[in-house]
Amino acid sequence: MTLPFSANLSFLFAEHDFLDRFGAAVRAGFTGVEFHFPYDHEKAVLAEVVMTSGVEVVLFNLPAGDWAAGERGIACLPERKAEFQDGVGRAIEYAEALGCTRLNCLAGIPMTNRDKALDTLTDNLRFAAAVTQRAGIRLMMEPLNTRDNPGFLISTTEQALSVIDAVDSRNLQLQYDVYHAQVMEGDLAHTLEKHLPSIGHIQIADNPGRHEPGTGEIRFPFLFERLQQLGYAGWIGCEYKPSGDTLDSLDWLKVWR
């Protein structure tokens, strides 16, 4: 059994222009790609690149505010509900054009009290889960660590699952990023075993440094073997910063193909 790894083009193949990264990923052996945002590019242009490369677009994020200014999502911001809902519609349009069946929601950094932010996030996720379900798209929500993202509302697995339970939609799942989880809580294998039915997508990077597997403290061979044993059938996104050239950073992957 092999594991299905996808290349996160926001980090990998950054030595190429974004549109050229799709072909570079295919040449490196990937059949799936993901990225943070597609919205700086016309849907038709991206769709042509995807079709020509023959790669599957696995996942990307809902619009998340002004990323360059430090925003990390708007789903928990009460004053931006209309913007969030418009963003869900825009993301679905891109997903349909690119044949992508998964979208990820980032909660954001609240500017109000936590309870109000959580209520807003829950309401927005109910809306997004219903709309994406009608479009045949699975919705994810991802915790981010607060060391790299100070003040982020949802930073642990348990916090995310609590919100997912409150939303109560079969179309909402956890996006489990091993790097963020290691920073915030550790206990990776146990968490994967306990919550795998709620996990719709996994992303990986080692810690410290957020580089490729084998550069830090996480025992990825053990985790990958456990995922195989558990029968995980989803994608695993390589969302790491290569410590050098992207191709050189993929040596660890050869055995898992």
N, C-alpha and C positions, 0 to 999 in steps of 0.2 A: 504493500500500500504506500502511495506517495501522498504528500500533503500539497494542497493547492495554494501556492504563494503568489501574491500579486505585488507588483512594483508600485510604490507610491512615488508618483512623478513630481511631487512637490519637493522631494528630497533626492531621489535617485536620478541619475543621468542629468544632473544640473549643469554639466559641462556643455549640454546642448540647449538650444532654444526649446521652449515648451512643446511646440508642435512636433519637433523632431524627436522628442523623448519617447513617443509611442513606438516608432520604428526601432529605436535603440533598445527599448525593452524587449521587443519581439526577437531581435537579433541576439539578445542575451539569454533567451530561452523562456521568457515570461509569456503566459497566455492571458493574463489579467493585469489591469492597471487600475490605480485609484489616484486621487489627487485632492487637494483641499477645495479648490473652487475652479469652475470652468467659465465664470461669467465675464471675464475680460475678452473672451473670444466669441465670435458669431457661432450660433448653433450649427449652421450649415457647414461652416469651415471645419469645426471640430468633428462633425459627423462624417465628413469626407475623409479626414485623417484616420478616424477609427475604422471606417470601412476598408480603406486602403491597407492599413496595417494588419487587419484581421484580428485585433486584440479585443478582449471583452473589457468594457468599463465596469468595474466592480462596485465602486462607491465614490461619492463625493459629498461635501457638506452643503447644507442649506446656507443661504446668504447669512453672514455672521457679523454684519456691521463693518466698521472701518478697521480692518485687520492691521494696517500699517500704523494706526494710531493707538493700538493696544486693545481694541475691542475683541472679545472672544465669544461672540454670539450675542443675540438680542432676545432670546426666548424668555428670559426672566424679567424683562424690563417692561413694567406696566404701561408706560407712555409710548411704547413702540409696538403695540399689538398689531396695529394695522400694517405696519412695515413688515412685521414677521409673517403675517398671513399672505401679503403680496409676495414675499420671498419664497414661501412654500410653493405658490403657484409658478413662480419663475423657475424654481428648481425642478419641478415636475416637467415643465416644458423642455428643459435641457436633458433631463433623464430620459424622456421619451425619444428625443432626437438621437441620443447616444446609446439607446438600448440598455440603460443602467437600471437595475431593479432594487437598489439600496440607496438611501439618503441618510446622512447623519446630522443630528441636531446638537449644537453646542449651546449649553444653557446660558453662558455669559457671566459677567461680573456685576452683581447687583449694586444699584445706586440707592436702594431703599432698604427697609428692614427685611430680614431673611424670610420671615413668614409670608410677607406680601410677595416677595420674589418667588417663593416656592409655589404659591397659589397661581401666580401668573404663568410660571413655567408649566404647571399641571394643565391649566386651561389651554395654553398654546399647543402642548403636546397632544391633547385630546383632539383639537382641531386638525393638527398636522397628521396624526395617525389615521383619522377618518378620511381625509382628503387623499393621502397617499395610498391608502388601501383601495379606494375606488379606482385609482390609476394603476393598480397592480404593482405597487412599489412598497418595499419594506422600509419602515422607519427605524433608525437607531438613535440612541442617546449615549454620549461618551463622557465619562468623568475625566477631568484633567487635573494634574497635580498642582498644588498651590505654591510649590517652590518656583516652578517656571511660569506659573500663571496666578500671581497673588490675587486673592479674593474671589477666585472662581467658585461659583455656587455649588457645583456638584463635583466633589473631588475623590470620592471613594465608591467602591462597588455597592456597599450597603445603602449609601445615600441615593445612588442611581436606582437601585431596585425598589427602594421605598417610593420614589416618584413613579416608577413604572407600574407598581401595584396600584397607586392612587389613580393613575390614568385609566387602568383597567381596559386595555385594548390588546387584542391578539396580534395587532400589527406593529407593536412597539417592542423592541428588544434592546439589550445592552450591547454596546460596542466596547469590547474589553481590550484596552491597550496595556500590554504587559509592562511597558516602560513606566507609564503613569502609575500603574498599580504597584510596581515595585517601590517607587519613591514614597507612596502614601501609606502602603499597608503590608507589602510583602505577602507571604503565604500564598504564592501564586498557584501551585498545583492544587492545593485544597480548595481554593476559590473556584478554579476551573471545574474541578470535579463536582463541587456542590451546586454551581449555578450554570452549568453548561446548557441546560434546556432554555435558559433565558438569554443566552449569548448568541447574537446573530452574526457577529464579525469580530475578528481578533486582529490586533496590530502588534508589531514587535519592534523593539530596539533595546540595546543593552544599557546598563547603568553602571557607573556614571558615564556621562558624555553623550548619551543617545546615539551611539555608533552601532555598527553591525554586530550581530551575535558573535560571541567569542572575544570581545574586547573588554568585557566587564565582569560583573559578579554573578550574572544570571546563568543557570545551567540549562541552556536551551535544548541540548539533546534529550535531557530528561523530560522537559516539558513537551517536546514534540512527540516523543515516544508515548507519553501519557495521553496526549490528544488522539493519537492513532488508536490506542487501546480503548479510549472512550467512544470512538467512532465519530469524532468531529468531522462534519462534512462541509463546513463553510470555508471561506477564504481566510488566509492569513496575510495581512498586508505588511510589507516590508517598509515601515515608516521610520527609517533611521537616517542619520547623517553619515554618509560614508567617511571613514577616517582618512581616506585617500581617494584614488580614482574609483568610480562606481564599479567598474568591472573587477578590479582587484578586491573590492569589498564583498564580492559574491562567492568567494571560494568556499565559505561555510555551507553554501546552499547545494553544492553538487551532490552530496550524499542523500539529500532529502528529495531529490527528483528521481 
